């Protein structure tokens, strides 16, 4: 998960070319993952406390991998942005 959060700085040049992004859109793409982290931390913490840390860690890593693969097929900026948000979630 951490690798994908920091990967966006390497993706920006290619994404800018593919999606014709402005500087504001690049900034949003770079920070939207952290918004997902902030919003989901209480949920994942609660689930880890009640369901068990190992089970939730495996679930979150599997979801992160699936979202990472799906984001590579995003046809538009908006869909890619949504995948980056859920990548942080």
N, CA, C and O atoms as a CHARMM CRD file, in Angstrom:
* protein
*
  356
    1    1 UNK  N      0.82200  -1.18400   0.00000 PROA 1      0.00000
    2    1 UNK  CA     0.00000   0.00000   0.00000 PROA 1      0.00000
    3    1 UNK  C      0.86600   1.24700   0.00000 PROA 1      0.00000
    4    1 UNK  O      0.59100   2.19800  -0.73200 PROA 1      0.00000
    5    2 UNK  N      1.90200   1.24800   0.81000 PROA 2      0.00000
    6    2 UNK  CA     2.74800   2.43000   0.91100 PROA 2      0.00000
    7    2 UNK  C      3.42600   2.71200  -0.41600 PROA 2      0.00000
    8    2 UNK  O      3.55400   3.86900  -0.81400 PROA 2      0.00000
    9    3 UNK  N      3.86200   1.66700  -1.10400 PROA 3      0.00000
   10    3 UNK  CA     4.52100   1.87600  -2.39400 PROA 3      0.00000
   11    3 UNK  C      3.59000   2.56100  -3.38500 PROA 3      0.00000
   12    3 UNK  O      4.02000   3.44300  -4.12900 PROA 3      0.00000
   13    4 UNK  N      2.32600   2.16900  -3.40300 PROA 4      0.00000
   14    4 UNK  CA     1.38800   2.78000  -4.34100 PROA 4      0.00000
   15    4 UNK  C      1.05000   4.21000  -3.95600 PROA 4      0.00000
   16    4 UNK  O      0.75100   5.02800  -4.82600 PROA 4      0.00000
   17    5 UNK  N      1.09100   4.52600  -2.66400 PROA 5      0.00000
   18    5 UNK  CA     0.81700   5.90100  -2.25400 PROA 5      0.00000
   19    5 UNK  C      1.90100   6.84400  -2.75600 PROA 5      0.00000
   20    5 UNK  O      1.60500   7.95400  -3.19800 PROA 5      0.00000
   21    6 UNK  N      3.15800   6.40600  -2.69000 PROA 6      0.00000
   22    6 UNK  CA     4.26300   7.25900  -3.11300 PROA 6      0.00000
   23    6 UNK  C      4.58600   7.12100  -4.59600 PROA 6      0.00000
   24    6 UNK  O      5.41800   7.86300  -5.11900 PROA 6      0.00000
   25    7 UNK  N      3.95300   6.20400  -5.26200 PROA 7      0.00000
   26    7 UNK  CA     4.20200   5.97400  -6.67500 PROA 7      0.00000
   27    7 UNK  C      3.69900   7.11300  -7.55300 PROA 7      0.00000
   28    7 UNK  O      4.18200   7.29400  -8.67100 PROA 7      0.00000
   29    8 UNK  N      2.74400   7.87400  -7.06100 PROA 8      0.00000
   30    8 UNK  CA     2.12800   8.90500  -7.90100 PROA 8      0.00000
   31    8 UNK  C      3.13100   9.95400  -8.36600 PROA 8      0.00000
   32    8 UNK  O      2.94900  10.53400  -9.43600 PROA 8      0.00000
   33    9 UNK  N      4.18000  10.21200  -7.59800 PROA 9      0.00000
   34    9 UNK  CA     5.16500  11.19300  -8.04700 PROA 9      0.00000
   35    9 UNK  C      5.90200  10.70900  -9.29500 PROA 9      0.00000
   36    9 UNK  O      6.35300  11.52200 -10.10000 PROA 9      0.00000
   37   10 UNK  N      6.02400   9.40400  -9.45800 PROA 10     0.00000
   38   10 UNK  CA     6.64900   8.85800 -10.65900 PROA 10     0.00000
   39   10 UNK  C      5.65400   8.71500 -11.80500 PROA 10     0.00000
   40   10 UNK  O      6.04100   8.68400 -12.97400 PROA 10     0.00000
   41   11 UNK  N      4.38400   8.63000 -11.46700 PROA 11     0.00000
   42   11 UNK  CA     3.34800   8.48600 -12.48800 PROA 11     0.00000
   43   11 UNK  C      2.93800   9.80900 -13.12100 PROA 11     0.00000
   44   11 UNK  O      2.40800   9.82800 -14.23200 PROA 11     0.00000
   45   12 UNK  N      3.17600  10.90700 -12.42900 PROA 12     0.00000
   46   12 UNK  CA     2.65400  12.19500 -12.89200 PROA 12     0.00000
   47   12 UNK  C      3.09600  12.58800 -14.30000 PROA 12     0.00000
   48   12 UNK  O      2.25400  13.04900 -15.07000 PROA 12     0.00000
   49   13 UNK  N      4.36800  12.43500 -14.68600 PROA 13     0.00000
   50   13 UNK  CA     4.72000  12.82500 -16.06400 PROA 13     0.00000
   51   13 UNK  C      3.94800  12.04300 -17.13000 PROA 13     0.00000
   52   13 UNK  O      3.48200  12.62600 -18.10900 PROA 13     0.00000
   53   14 UNK  N      3.81300  10.73900 -16.94600 PROA 14     0.00000
   54   14 UNK  CA     3.06800   9.93900 -17.92800 PROA 14     0.00000
   55   14 UNK  C      1.57500  10.24700 -17.86900 PROA 14     0.00000
   56   14 UNK  O      0.91500  10.33800 -18.90400 PROA 14     0.00000
   57   15 UNK  N      1.04700  10.40900 -16.65800 PROA 15     0.00000
   58   15 UNK  CA    -0.37900  10.70800 -16.51000 PROA 15     0.00000
   59   15 UNK  C     -0.70700  12.08600 -17.07700 PROA 15     0.00000
   60   15 UNK  O     -1.77700  12.28500 -17.65100 PROA 15     0.00000
   61   16 UNK  N      0.20600  13.03000 -16.91700 PROA 16     0.00000
   62   16 UNK  CA    -0.02100  14.37100 -17.46200 PROA 16     0.00000
   63   16 UNK  C     -0.12700  14.30600 -18.98200 PROA 16     0.00000
   64   16 UNK  O     -0.95700  14.98900 -19.58200 PROA 16     0.00000
   65   17 UNK  N      0.69700  13.50400 -19.58500 PROA 17     0.00000
   66   17 UNK  CA     0.66300  13.35700 -21.03900 PROA 17     0.00000
   67   17 UNK  C     -0.62200  12.65500 -21.49400 PROA 17     0.00000
   68   17 UNK  O     -1.24900  13.07500 -22.46600 PROA 17     0.00000
   69   18 UNK  N     -1.00800  11.59500 -20.79300 PROA 18     0.00000
   70   18 UNK  CA    -2.18700  10.81900 -21.19200 PROA 18     0.00000
   71   18 UNK  C     -3.49700  11.56000 -20.95600 PROA 18     0.00000
   72   18 UNK  O     -4.40900  11.48700 -21.77900 PROA 18     0.00000
   73   19 UNK  N     -3.59600  12.27500 -19.83400 PROA 19     0.00000
   74   19 UNK  CA    -4.85400  12.92100 -19.46000 PROA 19     0.00000
   75   19 UNK  C     -4.85100  14.43600 -19.68200 PROA 19     0.00000
   76   19 UNK  O     -5.83700  15.09800 -19.35700 PROA 19     0.00000
   77   20 UNK  N     -3.77100  15.00000 -20.22600 PROA 20     0.00000
   78   20 UNK  CA    -3.63800  16.44600 -20.44700 PROA 20     0.00000
   79   20 UNK  C     -4.03300  17.22300 -19.17900 PROA 20     0.00000
   80   20 UNK  O     -4.93800  18.05700 -19.20700 PROA 20     0.00000
   81   21 UNK  N     -3.34800  16.93800 -18.08600 PROA 21     0.00000
   82   21 UNK  CA    -3.69700  17.51000 -16.78400 PROA 21     0.00000
   83   21 UNK  C     -3.07500  18.88300 -16.58300 PROA 21     0.00000
   84   21 UNK  O     -1.98500  19.17400 -17.07600 PROA 21     0.00000
   85   22 UNK  N     -3.79800  19.71700 -15.84500 PROA 22     0.00000
   86   22 UNK  CA    -3.27300  21.00400 -15.41000 PROA 22     0.00000
   87   22 UNK  C     -2.47900  20.78900 -14.12700 PROA 22     0.00000
   88   22 UNK  O     -2.47100  19.69300 -13.56700 PROA 22     0.00000
   89   23 UNK  N     -1.81500  21.84000 -13.66900 PROA 23     0.00000
   90   23 UNK  CA    -1.05300  21.75200 -12.42100 PROA 23     0.00000
   91   23 UNK  C     -1.97300  21.45900 -11.23600 PROA 23     0.00000
   92   23 UNK  O     -1.59700  20.72200 -10.32400 PROA 23     0.00000
   93   24 UNK  N     -3.16500  22.03100 -11.24700 PROA 24     0.00000
   94   24 UNK  CA    -4.12200  21.78900 -10.16500 PROA 24     0.00000
   95   24 UNK  C     -4.57600  20.32500 -10.16100 PROA 24     0.00000
   96   24 UNK  O     -4.69800  19.72000  -9.09600 PROA 24     0.00000
   97   25 UNK  N     -4.82000  19.76700 -11.31400 PROA 25     0.00000
   98   25 UNK  CA    -5.23200  18.36300 -11.39600 PROA 25     0.00000
   99   25 UNK  C     -4.11000  17.42900 -10.95500 PROA 25     0.00000
  100   25 UNK  O     -4.36600  16.40100 -10.32800 PROA 25     0.00000
  101   26 UNK  N     -2.86800  17.78300 -11.28000 PROA 26     0.00000
  102   26 UNK  CA    -1.73800  16.97400 -10.81900 PROA 26     0.00000
  103   26 UNK  C     -1.63200  17.01300  -9.30100 PROA 26     0.00000
  104   26 UNK  O     -1.36100  15.99200  -8.66900 PROA 26     0.00000
  105   27 UNK  N     -1.84400  18.18200  -8.71800 PROA 27     0.00000
  106   27 UNK  CA    -1.81000  18.29700  -7.26500 PROA 27     0.00000
  107   27 UNK  C     -2.90500  17.48900  -6.59900 PROA 27     0.00000
  108   27 UNK  O     -2.67400  16.84300  -5.57600 PROA 27     0.00000
  109   28 UNK  N     -4.09600  17.52300  -7.17500 PROA 28     0.00000
  110   28 UNK  CA    -5.20800  16.74300  -6.63200 PROA 28     0.00000
  111   28 UNK  C     -4.92600  15.24700  -6.74400 PROA 28     0.00000
  112   28 UNK  O     -5.19700  14.49000  -5.81300 PROA 28     0.00000
  113   29 UNK  N     -4.38900  14.82900  -7.87200 PROA 29     0.00000
  114   29 UNK  CA    -4.05200  13.41900  -8.06300 PROA 29     0.00000
  115   29 UNK  C     -2.99500  12.96500  -7.06200 PROA 29     0.00000
  116   29 UNK  O     -3.03500  11.83500  -6.57400 PROA 29     0.00000
  117   30 UNK  N     -2.05800  13.84300  -6.76400 PROA 30     0.00000
  118   30 UNK  CA    -0.98800  13.51600  -5.83100 PROA 30     0.00000
  119   30 UNK  C     -1.48200  13.43600  -4.39300 PROA 30     0.00000
  120   30 UNK  O     -0.90800  12.70100  -3.59000 PROA 30     0.00000
  121   31 UNK  N     -2.53100  14.17500  -4.05000 PROA 31     0.00000
  122   31 UNK  CA    -2.97400  14.23600  -2.65500 PROA 31     0.00000
  123   31 UNK  C     -4.24600  13.45400  -2.35300 PROA 31     0.00000
  124   31 UNK  O     -4.56900  13.25700  -1.18200 PROA 31     0.00000
  125   32 UNK  N     -4.96700  13.01000  -3.35300 PROA 32     0.00000
  126   32 UNK  CA    -6.26000  12.35800  -3.11400 PROA 32     0.00000
  127   32 UNK  C     -6.10700  11.04300  -2.34900 PROA 32     0.00000
  128   32 UNK  O     -7.01100  10.66000  -1.60500 PROA 32     0.00000
  129   33 UNK  N     -4.99100  10.35200  -2.51600 PROA 33     0.00000
  130   33 UNK  CA    -4.77500   9.10100  -1.78500 PROA 33     0.00000
  131   33 UNK  C     -4.73000   9.34000  -0.28400 PROA 33     0.00000
  132   33 UNK  O     -5.23300   8.53800   0.50300 PROA 33     0.00000
  133   34 UNK  N     -4.11700  10.46100   0.10300 PROA 34     0.00000
  134   34 UNK  CA    -4.00400  10.76900   1.52900 PROA 34     0.00000
  135   34 UNK  C     -5.36000  11.13400   2.12600 PROA 34     0.00000
  136   34 UNK  O     -5.59400  10.90500   3.31300 PROA 34     0.00000
  137   35 UNK  N     -6.24500  11.69400   1.32500 PROA 35     0.00000
  138   35 UNK  CA    -7.60800  11.94700   1.80300 PROA 35     0.00000
  139   35 UNK  C     -8.30000  10.62000   2.10600 PROA 35     0.00000
  140   35 UNK  O     -9.03100  10.51100   3.09000 PROA 35     0.00000
  141   36 UNK  N     -8.07500   9.62800   1.27400 PROA 36     0.00000
  142   36 UNK  CA    -8.61900   8.30000   1.53200 PROA 36     0.00000
  143   36 UNK  C     -8.06200   7.68700   2.80600 PROA 36     0.00000
  144   36 UNK  O     -8.79200   7.04600   3.56100 PROA 36     0.00000
  145   37 UNK  N     -6.77000   7.88300   3.04700 PROA 37     0.00000
  146   37 UNK  CA    -6.14800   7.37200   4.27500 PROA 37     0.00000
  147   37 UNK  C     -6.76000   8.03400   5.49900 PROA 37     0.00000
  148   37 UNK  O     -7.08600   7.35900   6.47500 PROA 37     0.00000
  149   38 UNK  N     -6.91500   9.34600   5.45000 PROA 38     0.00000
  150   38 UNK  CA    -7.46300  10.08500   6.59100 PROA 38     0.00000
  151   38 UNK  C     -8.89700   9.65700   6.88200 PROA 38     0.00000
  152   38 UNK  O     -9.26800   9.46500   8.04100 PROA 38     0.00000
  153   39 UNK  N     -9.69700   9.51000   5.84400 PROA 39     0.00000
  154   39 UNK  CA   -11.10000   9.15900   6.04200 PROA 39     0.00000
  155   39 UNK  C    -11.30700   7.70800   6.47800 PROA 39     0.00000
  156   39 UNK  O    -12.27400   7.40500   7.17600 PROA 39     0.00000
  157   40 UNK  N    -10.41700   6.82100   6.07700 PROA 40     0.00000
  158   40 UNK  CA   -10.63900   5.40300   6.37300 PROA 40     0.00000
  159   40 UNK  C     -9.91700   4.89300   7.61000 PROA 40     0.00000
  160   40 UNK  O    -10.20700   3.78800   8.06800 PROA 40     0.00000
  161   41 UNK  N     -9.00200   5.64900   8.15800 PROA 41     0.00000
  162   41 UNK  CA    -8.23600   5.17000   9.31400 PROA 41     0.00000
  163   41 UNK  C     -9.10900   4.75000  10.49100 PROA 41     0.00000
  164   41 UNK  O     -8.86600   3.68600  11.06100 PROA 41     0.00000
  165   42 UNK  N    -10.12000   5.53900  10.88600 PROA 42     0.00000
  166   42 UNK  CA   -10.97000   5.07900  11.99700 PROA 42     0.00000
  167   42 UNK  C    -11.70100   3.77000  11.68300 PROA 42     0.00000
  168   42 UNK  O    -11.82800   2.90500  12.55000 PROA 42     0.00000
  169   43 UNK  N    -12.17900   3.62600  10.45000 PROA 43     0.00000
  170   43 UNK  CA   -12.88300   2.40500  10.06000 PROA 43     0.00000
  171   43 UNK  C    -11.96700   1.19200  10.13200 PROA 43     0.00000
  172   43 UNK  O    -12.32600   0.17800  10.72900 PROA 43     0.00000
  173   44 UNK  N    -10.77900   1.28800   9.52400 PROA 44     0.00000
  174   44 UNK  CA    -9.85500   0.15300   9.52400 PROA 44     0.00000
  175   44 UNK  C     -9.36300  -0.15200  10.92900 PROA 44     0.00000
  176   44 UNK  O     -9.16500  -1.31700  11.27400 PROA 44     0.00000
  177   45 UNK  N     -9.16300   0.88000  11.74900 PROA 45     0.00000
  178   45 UNK  CA    -8.76200   0.65100  13.13700 PROA 45     0.00000
  179   45 UNK  C     -9.82900  -0.08600  13.91700 PROA 45     0.00000
  180   45 UNK  O     -9.52800  -1.02200  14.65900 PROA 45     0.00000
  181   46 UNK  N    -11.07400   0.33000  13.75500 PROA 46     0.00000
  182   46 UNK  CA   -12.18700  -0.34300  14.43000 PROA 46     0.00000
  183   46 UNK  C    -12.30300  -1.79400  13.97600 PROA 46     0.00000
  184   46 UNK  O    -12.45000  -2.69800  14.79800 PROA 46     0.00000
  185   47 UNK  N    -12.23700  -2.01200  12.65800 PROA 47     0.00000
  186   47 UNK  CA   -12.33800  -3.37900  12.13900 PROA 47     0.00000
  187   47 UNK  C    -11.18200  -4.25200  12.61100 PROA 47     0.00000
  188   47 UNK  O    -11.37500  -5.42800  12.91700 PROA 47     0.00000
  189   48 UNK  N     -9.98900  -3.68500  12.67100 PROA 48     0.00000
  190   48 UNK  CA    -8.83800  -4.45600  13.15000 PROA 48     0.00000
  191   48 UNK  C     -9.00100  -4.83200  14.61200 PROA 48     0.00000
  192   48 UNK  O     -8.62200  -5.93100  15.01600 PROA 48     0.00000
  193   49 UNK  N     -9.56000  -3.93200  15.40600 PROA 49     0.00000
  194   49 UNK  CA    -9.77700  -4.22100  16.82500 PROA 49     0.00000
  195   49 UNK  C    -10.86800  -5.26200  17.04000 PROA 49     0.00000
  196   49 UNK  O    -10.76700  -6.08400  17.95100 PROA 49     0.00000
  197   50 UNK  N    -11.89200  -5.23800  16.22500 PROA 50     0.00000
  198   50 UNK  CA   -13.02400  -6.14600  16.44600 PROA 50     0.00000
  199   50 UNK  C    -12.91700  -7.45800  15.67400 PROA 50     0.00000
  200   50 UNK  O    -13.38000  -8.49100  16.15800 PROA 50     0.00000
  201   51 UNK  N    -12.32200  -7.43900  14.49300 PROA 51     0.00000
  202   51 UNK  CA   -12.27300  -8.63300  13.64300 PROA 51     0.00000
  203   51 UNK  C    -10.92300  -9.34500  13.67200 PROA 51     0.00000
  204   51 UNK  O    -10.81800 -10.49500  13.24500 PROA 51     0.00000
  205   52 UNK  N     -9.91200  -8.67800  14.16500 PROA 52     0.00000
  206   52 UNK  CA    -8.56800  -9.25400  14.17200 PROA 52     0.00000
  207   52 UNK  C     -7.68300  -8.56500  13.14900 PROA 52     0.00000
  208   52 UNK  O     -8.08900  -8.33500  12.01000 PROA 52     0.00000
  209   53 UNK  N     -6.48100  -8.24500  13.56600 PROA 53     0.00000
  210   53 UNK  CA    -5.57300  -7.47300  12.71200 PROA 53     0.00000
  211   53 UNK  C     -5.12300  -8.23600  11.47100 PROA 53     0.00000
  212   53 UNK  O     -5.05700  -7.66500  10.38300 PROA 53     0.00000
  213   54 UNK  N     -4.81700  -9.51100  11.62700 PROA 54     0.00000
  214   54 UNK  CA    -4.32600 -10.29400  10.49000 PROA 54     0.00000
  215   54 UNK  C     -5.36600 -10.37400   9.37900 PROA 54     0.00000
  216   54 UNK  O     -5.04500 -10.18300   8.20600 PROA 54     0.00000
  217   55 UNK  N     -6.59200 -10.65300   9.74500 PROA 55     0.00000
  218   55 UNK  CA    -7.68100 -10.77600   8.76800 PROA 55     0.00000
  219   55 UNK  C     -7.88400  -9.46400   8.00700 PROA 55     0.00000
  220   55 UNK  O     -8.03900  -9.47000   6.78600 PROA 55     0.00000
  221   56 UNK  N     -7.88300  -8.35800   8.72000 PROA 56     0.00000
  222   56 UNK  CA    -8.10200  -7.04900   8.10200 PROA 56     0.00000
  223   56 UNK  C     -6.89800  -6.63500   7.26400 PROA 56     0.00000
  224   56 UNK  O     -7.06500  -6.02400   6.20800 PROA 56     0.00000
  225   57 UNK  N     -5.69300  -6.95700   7.71600 PROA 57     0.00000
  226   57 UNK  CA    -4.49700  -6.63200   6.94300 PROA 57     0.00000
  227   57 UNK  C     -4.49300  -7.37700   5.61300 PROA 57     0.00000
  228   57 UNK  O     -4.17800  -6.79600   4.57500 PROA 57     0.00000
  229   58 UNK  N     -4.83800  -8.64500   5.64000 PROA 58     0.00000
  230   58 UNK  CA    -4.90300  -9.42900   4.40200 PROA 58     0.00000
  231   58 UNK  C     -5.98100  -8.87500   3.47300 PROA 58     0.00000
  232   58 UNK  O     -5.76500  -8.75800   2.26700 PROA 58     0.00000
  233   59 UNK  N     -7.13100  -8.53600   4.02800 PROA 59     0.00000
  234   59 UNK  CA    -8.21500  -7.96500   3.22800 PROA 59     0.00000
  235   59 UNK  C     -7.79700  -6.64200   2.59200 PROA 59     0.00000
  236   59 UNK  O     -8.05100  -6.40900   1.41000 PROA 59     0.00000
  237   60 UNK  N     -7.16100  -5.78300   3.37300 PROA 60     0.00000
  238   60 UNK  CA    -6.78000  -4.47100   2.84300 PROA 60     0.00000
  239   60 UNK  C     -5.67700  -4.58400   1.79200 PROA 60     0.00000
  240   60 UNK  O     -5.68300  -3.84000   0.81200 PROA 60     0.00000
  241   61 UNK  N     -4.73800  -5.49800   1.98200 PROA 61     0.00000
  242   61 UNK  CA    -3.68600  -5.68600   0.98300 PROA 61     0.00000
  243   61 UNK  C     -4.23800  -6.27500  -0.31500 PROA 61     0.00000
  244   61 UNK  O     -3.80500  -5.89700  -1.40400 PROA 61     0.00000
  245   62 UNK  N     -5.18500  -7.19400  -0.20100 PROA 62     0.00000
  246   62 UNK  CA    -5.81200  -7.75600  -1.40200 PROA 62     0.00000
  247   62 UNK  C     -6.59400  -6.68100  -2.15500 PROA 62     0.00000
  248   62 UNK  O     -6.50600  -6.58300  -3.37900 PROA 62     0.00000
  249   63 UNK  N     -7.35400  -5.88200  -1.42000 PROA 63     0.00000
  250   63 UNK  CA    -8.11500  -4.79800  -2.05900 PROA 63     0.00000
  251   63 UNK  C     -7.17800  -3.79100  -2.70500 PROA 63     0.00000
  252   63 UNK  O     -7.45900  -3.29200  -3.79500 PROA 63     0.00000
  253   64 UNK  N     -6.06900  -3.48700  -2.04500 PROA 64     0.00000
  254   64 UNK  CA    -5.09800  -2.54200  -2.59100 PROA 64     0.00000
  255   64 UNK  C     -4.49700  -3.06700  -3.89200 PROA 64     0.00000
  256   64 UNK  O     -4.31600  -2.30800  -4.84400 PROA 64     0.00000
  257   65 UNK  N     -4.19100  -4.34800  -3.93500 PROA 65     0.00000
  258   65 UNK  CA    -3.65000  -4.93700  -5.15500 PROA 65     0.00000
  259   65 UNK  C     -4.63900  -4.90000  -6.30500 PROA 65     0.00000
  260   65 UNK  O     -4.27500  -4.58600  -7.43800 PROA 65     0.00000
  261   66 UNK  N     -5.88500  -5.22000  -6.01100 PROA 66     0.00000
  262   66 UNK  CA    -6.92800  -5.20100  -7.04600 PROA 66     0.00000
  263   66 UNK  C     -7.14900  -3.78700  -7.56400 PROA 66     0.00000
  264   66 UNK  O     -7.24800  -3.57100  -8.77200 PROA 66     0.00000
  265   67 UNK  N     -7.22400  -2.83300  -6.65700 PROA 67     0.00000
  266   67 UNK  CA    -7.42600  -1.43800  -7.06600 PROA 67     0.00000
  267   67 UNK  C     -6.22500  -0.93400  -7.85500 PROA 67     0.00000
  268   67 UNK  O     -6.38300  -0.17700  -8.81300 PROA 67     0.00000
  269   68 UNK  N     -5.03200  -1.34800  -7.46100 PROA 68     0.00000
  270   68 UNK  CA    -3.83600  -0.95300  -8.19900 PROA 68     0.00000
  271   68 UNK  C     -3.85000  -1.44100  -9.63500 PROA 68     0.00000
  272   68 UNK  O     -3.49200  -0.70300 -10.55300 PROA 68     0.00000
  273   69 UNK  N     -4.26100  -2.67800  -9.82900 PROA 69     0.00000
  274   69 UNK  CA    -4.34500  -3.22900 -11.19000 PROA 69     0.00000
  275   69 UNK  C     -5.44100  -2.52300 -11.98000 PROA 69     0.00000
  276   69 UNK  O     -5.23600  -2.16500 -13.14000 PROA 69     0.00000
  277   70 UNK  N     -6.59800  -2.32200 -11.36400 PROA 70     0.00000
  278   70 UNK  CA    -7.69500  -1.64900 -12.06300 PROA 70     0.00000
  279   70 UNK  C     -7.33700  -0.21500 -12.44400 PROA 70     0.00000
  280   70 UNK  O     -7.76000   0.27500 -13.49100 PROA 70     0.00000
  281   71 UNK  N     -6.56000   0.45900 -11.59800 PROA 71     0.00000
  282   71 UNK  CA    -6.20400   1.84900 -11.90000 PROA 71     0.00000
  283   71 UNK  C     -5.32400   1.95400 -13.14300 PROA 71     0.00000
  284   71 UNK  O     -5.30200   2.99200 -13.80400 PROA 71     0.00000
  285   72 UNK  N     -4.60700   0.89200 -13.46000 PROA 72     0.00000
  286   72 UNK  CA    -3.77100   0.94500 -14.66100 PROA 72     0.00000
  287   72 UNK  C     -4.60000   0.91400 -15.94400 PROA 72     0.00000
  288   72 UNK  O     -4.08400   1.21800 -17.01900 PROA 72     0.00000
  289   73 UNK  N     -5.87000   0.55300 -15.84100 PROA 73     0.00000
  290   73 UNK  CA    -6.75100   0.52600 -17.00300 PROA 73     0.00000
  291   73 UNK  C     -7.73000   1.70000 -17.03300 PROA 73     0.00000
  292   73 UNK  O     -8.65800   1.70200 -17.84100 PROA 73     0.00000
  293   74 UNK  N     -7.53900   2.68600 -16.17700 PROA 74     0.00000
  294   74 UNK  CA    -8.46600   3.82200 -16.10200 PROA 74     0.00000
  295   74 UNK  C     -8.41300   4.62900 -17.39900 PROA 74     0.00000
  296   74 UNK  O     -7.34500   5.09900 -17.79100 PROA 74     0.00000
  297   75 UNK  N     -9.55700   4.79400 -18.06800 PROA 75     0.00000
  298   75 UNK  CA    -9.55700   5.49900 -19.34800 PROA 75     0.00000
  299   75 UNK  C     -9.61300   7.02000 -19.23000 PROA 75     0.00000
  300   75 UNK  O     -9.22400   7.72300 -20.16200 PROA 75     0.00000
  301   76 UNK  N    -10.09000   7.53800 -18.09600 PROA 76     0.00000
  302   76 UNK  CA   -10.22800   8.98700 -17.94000 PROA 76     0.00000
  303   76 UNK  C     -9.59400   9.43700 -16.63400 PROA 76     0.00000
  304   76 UNK  O     -9.32300   8.63800 -15.73700 PROA 76     0.00000
  305   77 UNK  N     -9.37000  10.73600 -16.55800 PROA 77     0.00000
  306   77 UNK  CA    -8.78300  11.31800 -15.35200 PROA 77     0.00000
  307   77 UNK  C     -9.67700  11.09300 -14.14200 PROA 77     0.00000
  308   77 UNK  O     -9.17200  10.75200 -13.07200 PROA 77     0.00000
  309   78 UNK  N    -10.97300  11.27100 -14.27100 PROA 78     0.00000
  310   78 UNK  CA   -11.89400  11.12000 -13.14700 PROA 78     0.00000
  311   78 UNK  C    -11.89300   9.71000 -12.57300 PROA 78     0.00000
  312   78 UNK  O    -11.91900   9.52900 -11.35500 PROA 78     0.00000
  313   79 UNK  N    -11.86400   8.73100 -13.43500 PROA 79     0.00000
  314   79 UNK  CA   -11.83500   7.34100 -12.97200 PROA 79     0.00000
  315   79 UNK  C    -10.49600   7.03800 -12.30600 PROA 79     0.00000
  316   79 UNK  O    -10.44700   6.36000 -11.27900 PROA 79     0.00000
  317   80 UNK  N     -9.42000   7.53700 -12.88700 PROA 80     0.00000
  318   80 UNK  CA    -8.10000   7.33900 -12.28700 PROA 80     0.00000
  319   80 UNK  C     -8.03400   8.00400 -10.91700 PROA 80     0.00000
  320   80 UNK  O     -7.45200   7.45200  -9.98300 PROA 80     0.00000
  321   81 UNK  N     -8.62400   9.18000 -10.79800 PROA 81     0.00000
  322   81 UNK  CA    -8.67000   9.89000  -9.52200 PROA 81     0.00000
  323   81 UNK  C     -9.45100   9.08600  -8.48400 PROA 81     0.00000
  324   81 UNK  O     -9.03800   9.00400  -7.32700 PROA 81     0.00000
  325   82 UNK  N    -10.56400   8.50100  -8.88200 PROA 82     0.00000
  326   82 UNK  CA   -11.35600   7.67300  -7.96100 PROA 82     0.00000
  327   82 UNK  C    -10.56000   6.45200  -7.50700 PROA 82     0.00000
  328   82 UNK  O    -10.58700   6.09800  -6.32800 PROA 82     0.00000
  329   83 UNK  N     -9.85800   5.81500  -8.42500 PROA 83     0.00000
  330   83 UNK  CA    -9.03400   4.66500  -8.04600 PROA 83     0.00000
  331   83 UNK  C     -7.92500   5.07500  -7.08300 PROA 83     0.00000
  332   83 UNK  O     -7.61000   4.33500  -6.15100 PROA 83     0.00000
  333   84 UNK  N     -7.33200   6.24400  -7.30000 PROA 84     0.00000
  334   84 UNK  CA    -6.27500   6.70800  -6.38500 PROA 84     0.00000
  335   84 UNK  C     -6.84900   6.98900  -5.00000 PROA 84     0.00000
  336   84 UNK  O     -6.18300   6.73700  -3.99600 PROA 84     0.00000
  337   85 UNK  N     -8.07400   7.50800  -4.93100 PROA 85     0.00000
  338   85 UNK  CA    -8.71200   7.73200  -3.63300 PROA 85     0.00000
  339   85 UNK  C     -8.91000   6.39800  -2.91500 PROA 85     0.00000
  340   85 UNK  O     -8.56100   6.25900  -1.74300 PROA 85     0.00000
  341   86 UNK  N     -9.47300   5.41900  -3.62600 PROA 86     0.00000
  342   86 UNK  CA    -9.71500   4.12200  -3.00000 PROA 86     0.00000
  343   86 UNK  C     -8.42700   3.35700  -2.74700 PROA 86     0.00000
  344   86 UNK  O     -8.40000   2.45300  -1.91100 PROA 86     0.00000
  345   87 UNK  N     -7.36600   3.70300  -3.45000 PROA 87     0.00000
  346   87 UNK  CA    -6.06500   3.12900  -3.15900 PROA 87     0.00000
  347   87 UNK  C     -5.60000   3.55700  -1.77100 PROA 87     0.00000
  348   87 UNK  O     -4.96600   2.78100  -1.05600 PROA 87     0.00000
  349   88 UNK  N     -5.91100   4.77800  -1.39800 PROA 88     0.00000
  350   88 UNK  CA    -5.58900   5.24800  -0.05100 PROA 88     0.00000
  351   88 UNK  C     -6.57700   4.77800   0.98700 PROA 88     0.00000
  352   88 UNK  O     -6.24100   4.68800   2.16800 PROA 88     0.00000
  353   89 UNK  N     -7.78600   4.47900   0.56700 PROA 89     0.00000
  354   89 UNK  CA    -8.83100   4.04800   1.48600 PROA 89     0.00000
  355   89 UNK  C     -8.48100   2.69000   2.03100 PROA 89     0.00000
  356   89 UNK  O     -9.23300   2.13300   2.83200 PROA 89     0.00000
